[in-house]
Amino acid sequence: MRIREFVKSFEPYRVVEENYPIRLDKNESPYDLPGWIKEEIFEELRELSFNRYPQVTSMPAREAIASFYGLSPENVAVGNGGDELISYLVRLFEGDYIVTTPPTFGMYSFYAKLEKVPVVEVPLKEDFTIDGGAIAEKAGNASVIFIASPNNPTGNLQPEEEIIKVLDTGTAVVLDEAYAEFAGKSLWRLIEEYPNLIVLRTFSKAFSLAGVRAGYLLANEEVVDALYRVKSPFSVGIMTMAAVKVVLRHYDLVERRVTKIVEERERIRKAFREFTYPSDANFLLMRLNAYKFLLRKGIAVRKLSGRLDGHIRVTVGRKWENRKLIEALGEYLEVEGCG
């Protein structure tokens, strides 16, 4: 048996595994689903057969999402998390390379590398916004362009006028809006005007379903049809589809929780305004090299590297967790002589 050398070139995805009391490192919602919503999900599951494969194209979930947006199910694709959909979008379109805008979500490049698709990078500007004109210059031979808005790990929305410049090239554009609920802005309605626009969304953040693994995209019917021609069947289980249907019925709860998270986000940012970038997401990018210090205090955050070396990304937690974070960072600044 011989493992391919190509595979050995990959670094495995790693997170801090220790059981720290406060986990602010994965951009999850700090709120679990309440018991009464879980009971609704269980009621849905009681009517389903566990010994049968799920619906092959996830139609129950697609119909629920389509109804939520006022679209046709043919405009919706559902995946086992957004990552699964990214892996197919890298392969779906003709072209010589993909385009990314670092620093941004690393899985775009990961799946391209896995498929041996070259990656052309058009770095974000100093303020972490995209340069639509510079991206457009690289669009000619690209198969797909990935833009995250709000961007991970910087947290900022991308200017609509710059995104339009990229869409006007006609190249496939994946607009990753995983954190859009926290920004209160989405460009999904542009899929009617731009058939090359694919809007990627998730239930892992605002909807508290990170453990269920449910991602989806909204796009032109031709794109969705093409994706389901190559997508692995049965990848979305009955538990996932039941959870999606139920949480969409309770979007008022999602909105209330988003409001709390945004309020807490701004409370943290106000406490460390000098070191913290504005954010439209459920996390903050901080110009503080406090990763190890916070671990010693029992708080796990995300350590960044490359252009963002010396920065941390901090997920907004519950109020008491955020209070502990603020206290710990206050201690850190005193130790470093910045307080």
TADA-V690452 format. One line per field, one symbol per residue. ss: DSSP state (@ for helix, = for strand, . for the rest). phi: phi as a letter, one per 30 degrees, with the letter a starting at -180 (. if undefined). psi: psi as a letter, one per 20 degrees, with the letter a starting at -180 (. if undefined). A space follows every 10 residues. Layout:
ss=???
phi=???
psi=???
//
This chain:
ss=....@@@@.. .......... .==....... ....@@@@@@ @@@@@@.... ........@@ @@@@@@@@@. ..@@@====. .@@@@@@@@@ @@....==== ......@@@@ @@@@...=== =......... .@@@@@@... .=======.. .........@ @@@@@@@... .=====...@ @@@....@@@ @.....==== ==........ ....=====. @@@@@@@@@@ .......@@@ @@@@@@@@.. @@@@@@@@@@ @@@@@@@@@@ @.@@@=.... ..====.... @@@@@@..== .==..@@@.. .====...@@ @@@@@@@@@@ @@@@@....
phi=.bddeedddd cddbbdcddd dbcbbbiddd cdddeddedd dddddddccd dcddedchee ddddddddci cdedcbbbbd ideddedddd cdcdlcaccb bddaedddde ddddchcecc cceddecicd cedddedcde cddaccbcad dccdicdcde ddddeddddi debccdcecd edcibbcddd dddbdccbcc bbcdcdcice ddibbabcae eddddddddc dddidcdddd ddddeddddb dddedddeed ddddeddddd dbedcbdebc ccbbcbdbcc edddedcicc bcdcbiecei cbccddcded dddddddddd deddddicd
psi=pppphghiiq pqpqrohqmq hoolijkrqi prpqhhhhhg ghgghhiqpi iqqrphkkhg hghggghhik rqhijpqqrm qhgghghhhh ihqqrirrpr mqpapihghg hgghjkpqpp pnqqrhjjqq nhghghhjhg jqhqppppoq qojhiqqqph hhhhhghihi qppooolhjh hihkpqkhii hhhnijpoop rqjiehjkkh ihnorrqprq hhgggggihi qpqkiorhgg hggggghhil hhgggghggg ggghghgghh hlhhjpqqqj akrpppmplj ghghghjkop rpprachkpj qqpoqpbrgh ghghgggghg gghggiki.
//
